[in-house]
Amino acid sequence: MSKRILLGIDSNTSPATRRAIRTVTEFIEAAPLIELRLVLIHVIALPNISSPSAGMYGGHLLPLSMTLEQRSLAEEVLHKARIELLDQGIESAQIDTMIRVGMPADEIVKAAKELHAHFIVVGSRGESMHHKLRRFFFGSTSRRILQLASCPVMIATAPPMPRPTDLVTWYQQAITTYLREHSHTLTVLTPQETAQKFLPPNKKSAGRKEIAAATLALEQLTGNGLFCRHDVKGELRYVND
């Protein structure tokens, strides 16, 4: 009897998803005598309703029908993940795909029960300020899967970020990583926003030192062609166009 693995695939095949794909591939390579089948699941998430005040209701809208554009994008995401798995030596016959609509964690757990999956694999998005804030308001998808799933859950996490020794280098690396993960998004940054958004984990708030380092990092990345600098009413803005 084959064992079934449910592998969560998010939009744009993010670094978290690529880590999950590598984790699954390594697992399959380490167990060549076990017959394994992969089910790639992509969940088209419902729009969220959030409150700016902590502790207040955060829910979701009533289910919406899947549009043709959403289905097309979901199929493209799953196709890219399938190609990546094939490139890493996984047989085509081992891979199935599935598209669901709803809250990602809930739908992944439901699918695992329906398929009698032996375990679930998902990626963790990491510890950036953006992701910490998102978890604060909406919760962690991987954590909710852990709470709800009746089968084992494997979470592919990013390696811990080293403590910064040089603030300018820290900001350069943090900004570059952010741009890589949001390559299809227009990014506009000011030095003050950058200093706070990518604040090192050993800092509580961004001061003059952090703002100066963020400014220098943005200038160096502008010199490398990653940003264009614009002066808007005396305020410097850096745009990745």
C-alpha positions in Angstrom: 0.0 0.0 0.0 1.4 3.4 -1.0 1.8 6.3 1.5 0.2 9.6 0.6 1.9 12.9 1.3 -0.1 16.2 1.1 2.2 19.0 0.1 1.0 22.6 0.5 1.8 24.9 -2.4 1.3 28.6 -2.0 1.0 31.4 -4.6 4.1 32.3 -6.6 5.9 29.2 -5.3 7.4 31.2 -2.5 10.7 30.4 -0.7 8.6 28.6 2.0 7.1 26.4 -0.7 10.5 25.7 -2.3 11.8 24.6 1.1 8.8 22.3 1.5 9.5 20.8 -2.0 13.2 20.2 -1.1 12.1 18.6 2.2 9.8 16.2 0.4 12.3 15.4 -2.2 15.0 14.6 0.4 12.5 12.4 2.3 11.6 10.4 -0.8 15.3 10.0 -1.7 15.9 8.7 1.9 13.1 6.1 1.6 13.5 4.5 -1.9 11.8 1.2 -0.8 8.5 2.9 0.2 5.9 3.6 -2.4 5.0 7.3 -2.0 2.4 9.5 -3.8 2.5 13.3 -3.6 -0.7 15.3 -3.7 0.1 19.0 -4.3 -2.6 21.2 -2.9 -3.1 24.9 -3.6 -5.8 26.8 -1.7 -7.4 29.9 -3.1 -7.7 31.9 0.1 -10.9 33.8 1.0 -10.6 37.5 1.6 -9.9 38.4 5.2 -11.7 40.8 7.4 -9.3 42.1 10.0 -9.6 44.6 12.8 -6.8 47.1 13.6 -7.4 46.5 17.3 -5.8 43.4 18.9 -8.3 41.0 20.4 -11.2 42.0 18.2 -12.8 39.8 15.6 -10.8 38.6 12.6 -12.9 36.4 10.3 -13.5 35.9 6.6 -16.2 36.6 4.1 -18.7 34.0 2.8 -17.2 31.6 0.3 -16.8 33.0 -3.2 -16.9 31.1 -6.5 -13.6 30.4 -8.1 -13.0 32.7 -11.0 -11.4 31.5 -14.3 -8.5 33.8 -13.5 -8.0 32.3 -10.0 -8.2 28.7 -11.4 -5.7 29.6 -14.2 -3.3 31.1 -11.6 -3.7 28.1 -9.3 -3.0 25.7 -12.1 0.1 27.6 -13.1 1.4 27.5 -9.5 0.8 23.8 -9.3 2.4 23.2 -12.7 5.6 25.1 -11.6 5.8 23.0 -8.4 5.3 19.8 -10.4 8.1 20.8 -12.8 10.4 21.5 -9.9 9.7 18.1 -8.4 10.2 16.4 -11.8 13.6 18.2 -12.2 14.6 16.8 -8.8 13.9 13.2 -9.9 10.3 12.6 -8.7 8.3 10.4 -11.1 5.3 12.1 -12.8 3.1 9.1 -11.9 3.8 9.9 -8.2 2.3 13.4 -8.4 -1.3 14.5 -8.2 -2.7 18.0 -7.8 -5.7 19.5 -6.1 -7.2 23.0 -5.9 -9.5 24.1 -3.0 -11.2 27.4 -2.0 -11.3 28.6 1.6 -9.1 29.2 4.6 -5.7 27.5 3.7 -5.1 25.7 7.0 -8.7 24.4 7.2 -8.8 23.2 3.6 -5.4 21.5 3.9 -6.6 19.6 7.0 -9.9 18.6 5.3 -8.1 17.4 2.2 -5.7 15.3 4.4 -8.6 13.6 6.1 -10.4 12.9 2.8 -7.3 11.5 1.2 -6.3 9.6 4.3 -2.9 11.3 4.0 -0.1 9.8 6.1 1.4 13.3 6.7 1.3 16.9 5.6 4.2 19.0 4.5 4.1 22.8 4.5 6.6 25.6 4.5 7.0 28.2 7.1 7.3 31.8 5.9 10.0 32.8 8.3 10.6 35.5 11.0 10.6 38.7 9.0 8.8 41.7 10.5 6.2 41.4 7.8 5.5 37.8 8.7 5.5 38.5 12.4 2.9 41.2 11.9 0.8 38.9 9.7 0.8 36.1 12.3 -0.2 38.7 15.0 -3.4 39.6 13.1 -4.2 36.5 11.2 -2.4 33.6 12.9 0.1 31.2 11.4 -1.2 28.8 8.7 1.4 26.1 9.7 0.6 26.5 13.4 -3.2 26.1 12.7 -2.5 23.0 10.6 -0.5 21.5 13.5 -3.5 22.2 15.8 -6.1 20.7 13.6 -4.5 17.8 11.7 -5.0 14.3 12.8 -1.9 13.1 11.0 1.7 14.1 11.4 2.7 17.5 10.1 6.2 18.4 8.8 7.0 22.1 8.6 10.0 23.1 6.4 11.5 26.1 8.2 14.1 28.6 7.1 17.5 28.5 8.8 17.8 31.1 11.6 19.0 34.5 10.6 22.4 35.3 12.1 22.6 38.3 14.4 23.9 41.3 12.5 27.4 42.5 13.0 27.2 45.3 10.5 24.0 47.2 10.2 24.5 48.3 6.6 25.1 44.7 5.5 22.2 43.6 7.5 19.8 46.0 5.8 21.2 45.2 2.4 20.7 41.5 2.9 17.2 42.0 4.4 16.1 44.3 1.6 17.5 42.0 -1.1 15.7 39.0 0.3 12.5 40.9 0.5 12.8 42.0 -3.1 13.5 38.4 -4.2 10.4 37.1 -2.4 8.2 39.9 -3.8 9.7 40.1 -7.3 6.3 40.8 -9.0 5.4 43.6 -6.6 6.2 47.3 -6.8 8.2 48.2 -3.7 8.5 51.8 -2.5 10.7 52.4 0.6 11.9 55.4 2.6 14.9 55.1 4.9 12.7 55.5 8.0 10.3 52.7 6.8 13.2 50.5 5.9 15.0 51.0 9.2 11.8 49.9 11.1 10.5 47.2 8.6 13.8 45.3 8.6 14.9 46.1 12.1 17.5 43.5 13.4 16.1 41.1 16.0 18.4 42.5 18.7 16.9 46.0 18.4 13.6 47.2 19.9 13.2 50.3 17.7 14.8 52.2 14.9 16.9 55.2 15.9 19.3 57.5 14.1 21.9 54.8 13.7 19.5 52.3 12.1 18.0 55.0 9.8 21.5 56.0 8.7 22.5 52.4 8.0 19.2 51.8 6.1 19.8 54.9 4.0 23.3 53.8 3.1 22.0 50.3 2.3 19.4 51.8 0.0 21.9 54.0 -1.7 24.3 51.1 -2.3 21.4 49.0 -3.8 20.4 51.9 -5.9 24.0 52.0 -7.2 23.7 48.3 -8.0 20.5 49.0 -10.1 17.9 47.5 -7.7 16.3 50.8 -7.0 15.6 54.2 -8.5 15.8 57.2 -6.2 13.0 59.8 -6.2 12.8 63.0 -4.2 9.1 63.6 -3.4 8.6 67.0 -1.6 12.0 66.6 0.1 11.5 63.0 1.1 13.7 60.3 -0.5 11.8 57.3 -1.9 13.4 54.2 -3.4 11.4 52.3 -6.0 12.3 48.9 -7.5 11.5 49.9 -11.1 
